[in-house]
Amino acid sequence: MSTSEGQSYEAVERLAAGVGLGQALDVTDPDQWIGLDFGVRQLAWRRPELFHSKASRAGRRMWWGSNAARAVVTWSRRPDDGELALALCHPDGRIREAALEKAGGRSALLALVVIRCADWVGPVRQRARALLAGTPSSRLAAHAALILRTGRRSRGGFAQELLTEELRSGPAGQVEALLGSEDRATARLAHRVALERRLLPAARLARTAARHRDVVVQDLCAEAAVAALGEGACDGFTEVVVALLGARQPRVRSAGVTALRRTGRHADAEPYLTDRSAVVRACARWVLRQGGIDPAPLYRALCADPAGRPAAAVGLGECGVREDGDLVRRLLAHPAPGVRAFAVAGLRALDAVRVDDVTPLLDDPSAAVVRQATMALLPWADRLPEEPLRALLAEDRPRHQRVAAVRLLRATGGMQVRGGRSVCPCA
């Protein structure tokens, strides 16, 4: 039994024992509502005495049952929220449907009404949808995360569409409240609706793109912020473009670099020619070319003294010609490990790797350099002598060198995998 299943069963047992709904589970967690639905279905068959026993510890339990011949459900008295929660999850569809008749107006049970909107039994599903359709939009928004989770089910589209339409036509404050949701799907939906309704200014979009943790929200907001800048517009430079350029995420920085063209600041893309991200470097080259500036000579000048901007070597490899290989190759012996690593990457981009030049770097103290050297040598692994590679497997060698040796020996057939472990045939 998994931890989540165990927690679901415990919640069911607490409800069956008369514990209040808010004490039996965290009513703010959509996963616990889904787990409760699962747990009741399982325990109804495994431990039917939980639901059909006449015994009661505190006199609070309501026991219901069904008559299979007449297909009716009887209730001994008005059930409380905890008792109705169990009934709303019962495997018998007649019990679920009868519970829905009594769930109207009970906000504490709205989460289970949402789940029943995707029920596999038609009458149950229809009754739940009728209840949900009459629910105020503010209460729907409070269960957005659960609605979007159940929306992935085969019959779960109703609640999701209802929520989306309410957000599109309802008060802007409801959308605003969901923008900062910790639930990823909810935050994405809220931002999409906010963009459709033009609720967010460009400056805020840029800040969100630069700071938000979700990549989809980052992309949505970055694209919208750039689109809000008119051709040649400069009034939003500080609030929008600078915020995007300062982002840690490469995709957001690349949007900021692209925005430089809209603001007519093509030359300002030059510092991003040596960005650590390939996509940002590519955007910088495009912006410079749009401004009539060839980036290749700039890269060649930077490679003369790349210590401050080590990615110059790989940038030149990405846009240079094979004749630039000699300039990049000289940087393999540079004292800065970052320059050496980018130099290997630059040679790979130029398709100018020479085995004899790169092989000594497998002994480099820098893990980044050894990783780049390994990737450069893998296509030529059959040309590498095995003895020096096996020497790198010694226990006193740094881990990154041993890993490189294993990868290259596997590529040459000099090492096999047995039982999850790498083994040399000669061992």
Rosetta blueprint (number, residue, H / E / L):
1 M L
2 S L
3 T H
4 S H
5 E H
6 G H
7 Q H
8 S H
9 Y H
10 E H
11 A H
12 V H
13 E H
14 R H
15 L H
16 A H
17 A L
18 G L
19 V L
20 G L
21 L H
22 G H
23 Q H
24 A H
25 L L
26 D L
27 V L
28 T L
29 D L
30 P H
31 D H
32 Q H
33 W H
34 I H
35 G H
36 L H
37 D H
38 F H
39 G H
40 V H
41 R H
42 Q H
43 L H
44 A H
45 W H
46 R H
47 R L
48 P L
49 E H
50 L H
51 F H
52 H H
53 S L
54 K L
55 A L
56 S L
57 R L
58 A L
59 G L
60 R L
61 R L
62 M L
63 W L
64 W E
65 G E
66 S E
67 N E
68 A L
69 A L
70 R L
71 A L
72 V E
73 V E
74 T E
75 W E
76 S L
77 R L
78 R L
79 P L
80 D L
81 D H
82 G H
83 E H
84 L H
85 A H
86 L H
87 A H
88 L H
89 C L
90 H L
91 P L
92 D L
93 G H
94 R H
95 I H
96 R H
97 E H
98 A H
99 A H
100 L H
101 E H
102 K H
103 A H
104 G L
105 G L
106 R L
107 S H
108 A H
109 L H
110 L H
111 A H
112 L H
113 V H
114 V H
115 I H
116 R H
117 C L
118 A L
119 D L
120 W L
121 V L
122 G H
123 P H
124 V H
125 R H
126 Q H
127 R H
128 A H
129 R H
130 A H
131 L H
132 L H
133 A H
134 G L
135 T L
136 P L
137 S H
138 S H
139 R H
140 L H
141 A H
142 A H
143 H L
144 A H
145 A H
146 L H
147 I H
148 L H
149 R H
150 T H
151 G L
152 R L
153 R L
154 S L
155 R L
156 G L
157 G H
158 F H
159 A H
160 Q H
161 E H
162 L H
163 L H
164 T H
165 E H
166 E H
167 L H
168 R H
169 S H
170 G L
171 P L
172 A H
173 G H
174 Q H
175 V H
176 E H
177 A H
178 L H
179 L H
180 G L
181 S L
182 E L
183 D L
184 R H
185 A H
186 T H
187 A H
188 R H
189 L H
190 A H
191 H H
192 R H
193 V H
194 A H
195 L H
196 E H
197 R L
198 R L
199 L L
200 L L
201 P L
202 A H
203 A H
204 R H
205 L H
206 A H
207 R H
208 T H
209 A H
210 A H
211 R H
212 H L
213 R L
214 D L
215 V H
216 V H
217 V H
218 Q H
219 D H
220 L H
221 C H
222 A H
223 E H
224 A H
225 A H
226 V H
227 A H
228 A L
229 L L
230 G L
231 E L
232 G L
233 A L
234 C L
235 D L
236 G L
237 F H
238 T H
239 E H
240 V H
241 V H
242 V H
243 A H
244 L H
245 L H
246 G L
247 A L
248 R L
249 Q L
250 P H
251 R H
252 V H
253 R H
254 S H
255 A H
256 G H
257 V H
258 T H
259 A H
260 L H
261 R H
262 R H
263 T L
264 G L
265 R L
266 H H
267 A H
268 D H
269 A H
270 E H
271 P H
272 Y H
273 L H
274 T H
275 D L
276 R L
277 S L
278 A H
279 V H
280 V H
281 R H
282 A H
283 C H
284 A H
285 R H
286 W H
287 V H
288 L H
289 R H
290 Q H
291 G L
292 G L
293 I L
294 D L
295 P H
296 A H
297 P H
298 L H
299 Y H
300 R H
301 A H
302 L H
303 C H
304 A L
305 D L
306 P H
307 A H
308 G H
309 R L
310 P L
311 A L
312 A H
313 A H
314 V H
315 G H
316 L H
317 G H
318 E H
319 C H
320 G L
321 V L
322 R H
323 E H
324 D H
325 G H
326 D H
327 L H
328 V H
329 R H
330 R H
331 L H
332 L H
333 A H
334 H L
335 P L
336 A L
337 P H
338 G H
339 V H
340 R H
341 A H
342 F H
343 A H
344 V H
345 A H
346 G H
347 L H
348 R H
349 A H
350 L H
351 D L
352 A L
353 V L
354 R L
355 V H
356 D H
357 D H
358 V H
359 T H
360 P H
361 L H
362 L H
363 D H
364 D L
365 P L
366 S L
367 A H
368 A H
369 V H
370 V H
371 R H
372 Q H
373 A H
374 T H
375 M H
376 A H
377 L H
378 L H
379 P H
380 W H
381 A H
382 D H
383 R H
384 L L
385 P L
386 E H
387 E H
388 P H
389 L H
390 R H
391 A H
392 L L
393 L L
394 A L
395 E L
396 D L
397 R L
398 P L
399 R H
400 H H
401 Q H
402 R H
403 V H
404 A H
405 A H
406 V H
407 R H
408 L H
409 L H
410 R H
411 A H
412 T H
413 G L
414 G L
415 M L
416 Q E
417 V E
418 R E
419 G L
420 G L
421 R E
422 S E
423 V E
424 C L
425 P L
426 C L
427 A L
